[in-house]
Amino acid sequence: MNKRTLLSILPAAALLLLSACTQDEPGGQGNELPYGEYPLQISGVTLDVESSAEPWSTEEPQTRVTEDNTDGKSSVWQWNGSEMIGVRLGNETVTYTLNADKNLITDRQLYWTSTAPTTVTAWYPTDETVNLSDQTEGLAYMLKAEVPNATYDNEITLGFKHQLAKVRVVLSGTQASLAQSVEVYGYTTCTNSEGAPVTDGSTQGWLKMKKQTYGNTECWEANVVPGNITLDNFVRINGQTAKINDDFPTTLISGNMYTIDLTVGEKITDIKDNTTISDDGYYRVSGTFNQQINITGGKPTIYLKGASINVSDGPAISITGGTPTIYVIGEGNSVSSGNNTGIAVSNGAVVTITGHSTSDVLTANGSNGGAGIGSPLSGATAGNVIITNVTVNATGGGKRQPYLGGAGIGSSSSGNCGDITITDAVIKANGGAWSPGIGLGYGNTTSPSIGKITITNSDVTAKAGDYASAIGLPYSEGMSGAEPDYKVGQIIITTDNLETFLSKLTAGGTANSSFATYAQRIGVGSHGNTYFPTILNQDGSGPWEGVVINGTSYQNGVQ
């Protein structure tokens, strides 16, 4: 057995651990002892773990106490200083309490009445019936200790053992996150016979499991009465029975833990190094990852779960073909480049960035004129960006020399972006130098273009660089001699509260008197008097269709 000592109680420190009376020791075996003179002496309490490939004692977190309760029924057993333990010596039973000082105390002591060796039995809990039916808030436990051949003149250690078996279900696959409930089949209650589970008269049914997280691994756990199980009817997910591999044991033993790995939906492959993807597979990035991910085709799904993707050269995620989906799970996901766009899409590719809800958060940062999310630097052919049901914090990179600016979401300083579609999302977008939070980046020297920008039912906070719009076009003064034509798709905003929507948009500073136009919060940026572009529709026709908010058209935008 593996043994972990959770509590050591010294006789001199405990209230009940009294030394025997200093009198002549009785001789012989089986002699009667004067009642009240020889107390039961408990020197310590331990927890024995049965030999197993997965002993309970090795798992984290090493506590069974949840944040909001101290009922002693969370995932991994550890004495918490409030347990009530039944102890029997001969025909007498007393309840001990383990107090906060790790001492066993009781209102009534147990005394030896004979010199004959006997068995001391202890158990937890002291409840007569243990309910295992619903363990969503904390696991059910049953512990027992037996000390055979104990004698009146020796201290004893209560070595507890688990009397239930633990079952852990680990879900993977594309639909694992959709699991709302996981259950195992077993006895819903059992009688606590001094720590031994007795099922006479008990019924079997589905036991609700507790959802747990160990590191980056989510799982579901429950403790069950040991015994035989039926593999075809032992686990169900969201009410649907799951198939378990035939090599799983059909008899569960007390004190052992059994892990069931189930794939729900399609298998997910973990990305471990520099990867090029061109298929319809499912991939996942977790933890720190400092290499580029290239997507060249197909319809892959990339799951980001606690992922930090940071590269020094080129886009962190480069999408040059296909229609990938980036699925964000939880908070703490980031993608950034040291000299380019965080997530770059070009060559007609379409990327969808989504999550289960807006509680899933992605941060994307560009640098050196690269967008947070959008076109790469020098991206000649545009790609489209779709963002839905997720929170995105995006920042474009930029600097005044040599005149580079990338949008938070949109184009980099020398790249052309396709359509941007944002639906049911929370967005915080900051533009780089002279660039909008969402829209066309600054610094194009050929034929800058961006497709339609469509924002529907979303909470958007956008801040521009100097003299740029919050959503739309950059500042356009400062180019070489003559501005190229801008090819720009229509900007379409649908919102329940326009005043609130506009209040979260910050255009790029105050224009001076030499500027022909001022930057709009939605629409055009500031134009200089000497050089200014012709703003055309995306197909090159004119005039530009401008901005439409809740069905109302604004030619240059809304200030």
N, C-alpha and C positions, 0 to 999 in steps of 0.2 A: 504493500500500500504506500501511496504518497501521503504524507502527513504535513499539515500546516497548523501550527499552534497559533490560534487567534487570541487566546486569553490565558494569562498565567496569574493565578491567585495565590498569594503567599499566605500561609496560615496565620501569621502574625498580623497581616494587614486586613483580613476579612473579618466581618462582624461575627460570622458563624463558625469560623474555623478555630475552634477552641481546642487547646491541647487537653489530653486526658488527665484526669485527676491524679495527683501525686500520691498514690497509695500502693499498697502491695498489689502486684499484678496477679490476677486469678490464674490458677494453674489448670492444666488439662483442657480438653476440647469439649465444647458443648455445655460448659458451666454457665449458669445464669449470672448476669451482671446486674448490679443495682441500677434501676431505671433512673435516668437523668444524670449519670456520672460519666458516661462514655459517648460523647457526641460524634456523629458522623463527620469525618474530616475530609474536605474536598480541597485538594491542592491545586487543581487547575482544570481548565476546560479546553478541549481541542476539537478540531473537525477533521475527521479522517475522510480521504477521498479514495474511492475504489480505483484500482488500476484500470486505466482507460486510455485510448488514444487521445482523448480530449478531456482530461480531468477538469472539473469545474474550477479548481483553484488557480488555473493558469489564465483565466479569461479576465479581461478588463471591461468596464471599470470594476474595481474591487470593492463594491458596495452594493447593498440591496436596498438602500434608502433613496427614494425619489426626492426631487426638489420640494414637492408640495405635500409630502406626507412622510410619516415615520412608522408605517404599518408593518415594516419588516418583510415586505413581499415583492421587492423589485428583483432585478435580474440575478445577481451573484450574491451568494450568502456571505455575510460577515456579521459578527455580533455587533449590535449597535448600542448596547447598554440599557435596553428597556425590556428584554425578553423575560417572559415568565416560563419557568422550566419545572416540570413535574419530576419528582424524585421519589422512588420507593425503596425502602429498606425493610425487608421482612413483610409484614402485613400493613405497615404504615406508609402513608403517602403525604408529602409536603410539597408546597409550591414555593420555589425560590424565585427571586427577581434579580436580574443582573442590572445593577444600577450604573449611573454615569461614571462612577469611579472604578468600574470593572470589578466590583465586589458582589458576591452573592449574599443576599439578605433574605430573611424569612421571619415571619411572626411566630413560627413554631419550629423547634429544632427536632431533628431525627436523632434517636439514641440507639446504640447497640444494647441488646438485652441478653446476648449470648456470646461466648467466645468462638462459637462454631463459624467457619467460613460460610459466606452466602453471596448471592448475586445482588448487586445494586443496579437498579434500572432508572434511567432518566430519559425524558422525552420533551420535544418541542413540536408544535405548540401544545398548550394545555386544553385547547378546544376539543370537545368530543367528536365533532364532525368537521372535516376539512372540505371546503368547497373549491373545486377546480374548474368550474364551468366557465368563468369569465376572468381571465388573467391579463386583460388589457391594461389595467392600472398597476399590476404587480403580480409576480409569480407566487404560487402557493408552495409552501414548504412543509416537510415533515422530517424531523431528525430524531435519532434514537441513540442512546449510549447504554451499554451493558458492561459491568465490571464483574466478571465471575471470580469466585473465591476471594472476595474481599474480606478483610478481618478487622476487628475492632481496634487493633493496635497499629494499623498502617493507614496513611493517607491514601486517597484514591484520586485518579484523574478521570474525568468524564470525557471519554473519547466518542464524540457524536459522529454518526454516519448518516448520509442522505438515505431516506427510505423511498424517495420518488426518483424517477428518471427524467432527465431534461431532454427536450427535443428542440432543436434549432433548425429553422427553415431559412435558407439563403436564396433569394430570387435574383436572377439575372435575365438578360434578354430585353428586347425592345419594349415590352409591356410590363416590366417589373414595377415601374413607378406608378402603374395604374392600380396596383393592389391596394384595396381599401380594408380588407380583412383576410387573415390567414387563420385557419383552424386545424386542429388535429382531433382525431376520434379517440375517446377513452371514457373512463368513469368520470361522471360529473361531480360526484362526491365520494368520500370514503370515511369510514369510522376510524377514529384515531384510538387504537388499542395500545396505549402506552408507547406511542411512536411507531407502531406497526400499522400500515394501511389495511383495513379489512373492508371488502367490497360486498359482503353478504347483504342482499337486499338493495344494493345500489344499482342504478341504471347507467347505461352508456349513452353518450351523445357527443356533439361537437364542442370542443373546448376552444374558446377564443384566446388567441395568442397575443403577447405583448410585442410591440415594435421596438427594436433596439438598434443602436448604432455603435459599432466598435471600430474606431478609426474612420476609414472611408467606407466600411462595409455595413450595410443595413441588413437586418435579419429580423425574424419573428421567433419568439420563444414561449414555451409553456412547460410546466412540470406535470408529469402524468404518472398514474399508478403503473408500476412495472408489470410486465407480463406479455402475452402474445398479442400481436397486431395483425391486421390484414392489409397488405400493401395497396390493394386496389381501392381501399376505402379508409385511408388514414389521414390524408391531407387534402384540404380544399381551399381554393383561392377565390375570393368574391363569390362564394357559394358553389363553385365548380370544382368537382373532384379532380385531383392531379395524379398523374401516373408516376410512381416511384420505381427506380431501378430495381431489378430482381435481386441484386446482390446486397440490398439493404437488409439488416437483420430483422427477423420476424418476432424475436423475443427481446424485450427491453429489460435491462437489469438496473436495479436501484443503484444510485450513486454514479451512473455513467451518463455522459451526454452524447447525443446522436445528432449529427448534422445532415440535413437533407438539402442538396443543391438542386434547384429546379430552374430550367430555362423557360421563361414565359415569352412567347413570341419568337422573334428571330435572335440568333446569337449575336452578341456584340464583341468585337475584337478590340483589345486595348492597344493603342498606339504607343510604342515604346521608343521609336527613333524616327529619323527623317523618312517621311512617307509620301509616296505618290499614289493617289487614289483615282480610279477611273471606272469603278463598278457601282452596283446598287447596294453595296454592303452597309453594315452598321459598325461604327467605330466609336471609341471613347478615349478622351484624354482626361487624366486626373493628376493632380499634383503639378510640380514644376516641370516644364517641358521647354527646352531652349533650342528647338530645331524647327525648321519650316515644315509646314504641311502643305502639299501641293495637290490640288484637285483639278484633274484635266478632263473629266467626263463622267458620265453615268448619273445616277440619282442617289448618291450616298447620303447617310445621316451620320453626322458627327456630334456625339454627346460631349458636352463640356461639364464636368462635375468636379468642382473644386480645382479647376485647371488654371494654371498660370503659364501662358505661352508668351515667351519673350525672346525675340531674335534681334541681333545687331545689324543684320544686312538683309534687305529685301522685305517683302510683306511677311508677316508672321503666318497668316493663312492666305495662300495664293490660289485663286479660283480662275482658271483660264478656260474652262469648259464644263458642260453639264449643268445640272440643276440640283445642287446639294442643299441639304437642310442642316443648319447648325442649331442643335437643341440644347438649351441652357438649363442646367439643373442646379437649383439652389443659388446661394450668394457666393461671392469670392471667386468669380471667374473673370479672368482678364486676358487680353490679347494685345500685344504691343510690338512695334518695330522701332529700331534705333535710327533708321534712315529712310523709312518708306511708310506705306499704309499698313494699319493693323490687320484688317481683313480686306483684301483686295479682290475685286471681281471685274473681269474684262472679257473681251472676245465674244460677246453675246451670251455669256453665262448668266445664270440667275441664281442668287443665293437667298434662301429664306432663313431668317433668324427668329427663333420662337422659343417658348417655354411652356410649362404647365400653367403658369399664371405670372402676374407682374411681380410676385415675390422672388422669381428667378431673375438674377441680375448678371449682366455682362458689362465689363468695362473694356473699351477699345481705344487705343491711343496710336496716333501716327506721329511722324517726326520728319524734319527736313522738308516740309511741304507736303508730306503725305497725309491723306485723310485718315480719320479714325476708322471709318468703314466707307468703302467706295472704290473709286478707281485707283490703280497703282500709279506711281510716278511713270511718265512716258507711256501711259496706256492709250494706245491709238484708237482701239475699238471698245466701245462702251459695254458695260454689263449692268444688270438690274439688281436692286436691293429691295427685299421685302422684309419688314419687321412687324411681328404681330405677337400679342399676348406675352410680353416680356418687358423687363426694364433694361434699357441700354444707356450707359454713360459713355459718350464718344467725344474725343478731343482730337482736332486736327493739329498737325505740326506746322510751324512756319517761322520765318525770320525775315527781317527787313532787307538784309543783304545775303544772298543775291535775289531778293524779291520772290520769296517762296511762301505760299500759303495754302493749306489744305482745309477743307471743310471738316466739321466734326463727322457729319454723314453726308457724303456726296463725292465731289471730285477732288483729286489732289491738284497741285499747282500746274501740272503739265499732263493731266489725264482727263479723258472724257468719260462722263458718267451717264448711265442709262436712267431708267425710271427708278424713283424712290417711292415706295408704298409703305405707309405706316398705319397700322390699324390696332386699336385696343391695346396700346402700349404706353409705357411711361418712358419719356426720352429726356435726357439732359445732354445737350450738344453744345460744344464750345468750338468756335472757329479759330483757325490759326491766323497769322498776320494777314489783315485785309480780307479775310474770308468769312463767309456766313457760318452759323452753327449747322444749318442744313442747307445744302445747295451747291453752287459752283465755286470751286476754289479759285484763288488768285494766282496769276503768273503765267497763264497760257500765252504762248507766242504764235500759235498757228490758228486753229479754228476751234476755240473752246465751245463745248456743248454739254448739255445735261437734258435728260428726259423729263417727263412729268414728275412733279412732286405731289403726292396725294396723301393727306393726313386725315384720318377719320377716327373720331371718338377716342382721342389720345390726349394724355397729359404731357405737354411739351414745354420744356424750359430750354430756350436757345439763346446763346450769347455770341455776338459777332466780334470779329477783329475790327481794327480801325476802319471806319467809314463803310463797312459792309452791312448788308441786311442781316437780320437774325435768321430769316428763312428766305432764300432766294439767291441774289447775285452779289458778287464781291465789289469792292471799290475798284474803279477802272481807270483812274489817272495814273500816270507814271510809266506807261508803256513806251515803246520806241517809235515815236513819230506819228503813227496812226494805229488806232485800235482795230483789231480784227472784229468781224461780225460775231456776235454771240448767238448761238442757236439754243433756244431754251424752250422746254416744254411748259405747259400751263401749270400753275400752282393752284391746287384745289384743296380747300380746307373745309371740313365739316365738324362743327363743334356745338355742344349744347349751350355754351356760355362764351360768347365772343369776347366780352370784356375781360373775363378771367383768363381766357386763352392769350389775349394780347398782353396782359399784365406780366406774363412770364417770358416775354420776348424782349431782348435788349439789342437795339441796333448799335452800330459801331461808332459811337462818339458823336460830337457836334461838328458839323461841316462848317468850313469857313466861307467867306463871301466870294471866294474865287470859284466855288463849286457851282456847277449849273443845276445840279439836283442834290437833294439830301437823301441819305439812306433811309429806306422804309423798314419798318419792322418785318413786314412780309412784302417782298417784291424786289425792286432794284436797289443797288447800292449807290453811293455817291459817284457822280461823274464830274470830271474836270471840264472847264470851259474850252480848253484847247483840243484835247483829245478825248473822244468818247465813242463808244461802240454803237453799232446798229443792232438792236435786239430783235431777232427774228424768231419765228417758230422753229421747232426742232427740225422740220423738213426743209427749212430755208425760206419759207414763204413769210410774208409780213402783212400787216404789223403783228407784233407779238400778241398772243391771246391774253397775256397778263395773269391776274389773280382772280379766283372765284372763291368767295367765302359764303357758305350757307346759301349758295345760289345767286349771290350778288357779285357782279363783275367790277373789278378795279383795274384800270389799264396799267398803272405803274406799281400798284400795290397799296398797302395800308400803312400809314404812319402811326 
